[in-house]
Amino acid sequence: MKKHIIILLIATIPLAGKAQIDFGSFLEAGTADAEKLLEGYLEPAFLGFGYGINSGWYNTAKPHKLLGFDITPTVSFAFVPSSAEFFTIDDSEFTNLEVIGSIDANGNTGPRITSSPTLFGPNLPNEELPFLRYTSDNGTPGDPSDDTQVSISAPTGLGLDEEIGFSAVPSGMVQVGIGLMKNTELKLRIIPKIESTNDQGQTDFSFEMFGVGFMHDLKQWVPGFKQLPIDVSGFIGWNRMKTTIALDPDFGQSATFSTSSFTLQGLVSKQLAILTLFGGVGIANTTTKFDLLGEYETEGGTFVDPINFSFASTGPRINLGFRLKLLILTLHADYAIQKYSTLTTGIGISIR
């Protein structure tokens, strides 16, 4: 088993390359404790990515004319709130895990620490991290004589705040918009399944994505609204992304990360020559699932498909932005105020 692996999807969040976790050691405490610890550590990464791919759907409230189209790559940064940079490790919520005094570089025991960085928290030295002890029952329940104890420091964060001045989860995509009848625009995000293989011909990475959205002009249905000097539309969009990373194909070990997002918004925009100002208000939802699959052997026994948890978040979304259109070239940026506020920028080709 590959004990030390990159936690976050190599292809989607390359900044996670510095943060590694020993799944084998965590599983020594049992699946329930390992799941709970991983949930606290990974939550901001998964939620941030979900909010990121839920952005960049539009840069105007005016749908394309019939058969008009655009191709627009975007990059988003979902900012991790300060409240999500740490999580608390409470012994009472675990079965086989306990927090003991911190350990410094010389092996000396220090004060007991229960506040631990999430993946997108600060990068702390070992002496500032909770020191964890896991107990595996290898024999008769209740007989501690044959128990195995594993002690390690809690995982630290990426420390992006210190390195680049902010902590954010990046994401990116390419979108196509096509004008339909009745001032309606179809938006598509399609990436067919992409796979890579190792030297033995086994699949070690796969990625796929599908998203669909509709923008519809609302002014045409309200008497008198056609005279307004602004564009007003409704928008609904949904997308889903799934990535699988092989850990050890010989044991069927893999990590799967899938996220789906949904947004429903009312849009308004105003064109001023080459500049368009736009905004939207509505709701956003993101749901993310993480699975650790395969067979894993530890001192305490063998675990099959040991980790399975998900995160979901729903809340209001308000965004404001601008677009510059130079002939068929568009440049745009917007900022969305939501649970994980998100900055999105893009460049595209737009006709009609």
Sequence and secondary structure as in RCSB ss.txt:
>XXXX:A:sequence
MKKHIIILLIATIPLAGKAQIDFGSFLEAGTADAEKLLEGYLEPAFLGFGYGINSGWYNTAKPHKLLGFDITPTV
SFAFVPSSAEFFTIDDSEFTNLEVIGSIDANGNTGPRITSSPTLFGPNLPNEELPFLRYTSDNGTPGDPSDDTQV
SISAPTGLGLDEEIGFSAVPSGMVQVGIGLMKNTELKLRIIPKIESTNDQGQTDFSFEMFGVGFMHDLKQWVPGF
KQLPIDVSGFIGWNRMKTTIALDPDFGQSATFSTSSFTLQGLVSKQLAILTLFGGVGIANTTTKFDLLGEYETEG
GTFVDPINFSFASTGPRINLGFRLKLLILTLHADYAIQKYSTLTTGIGISIR
>XXXX:A:secstr
   EEESS TTT GGGGG EEEHHHHHTT HHHHHHHHHHHHHHHHHHHHHHHT  S S SS   TT EEEEEEE
EEEE  GGGSEEE  GGG SSEEEEEEE TTS EEEE  EEE TTS    GGGS EEEEEE  SSTT GGG EEE
EEE      HHHHHSS EEEEEEEEEEEEETTTEEEEEEEEEEEEEE TTS EEEEEEEEEEEEEEESGGGSTTG
GGSSSEEEEEEEEEEEEEEEEEEGGGTEEEEEEEEEEEEEEEEEEEETTEEEEEEEEEEEEEEEEEEESEEEETT
EEEES EEEEEEEEEEEEEEEEEEEETTEEEEEEEEESTT EEEEEEEEEE 
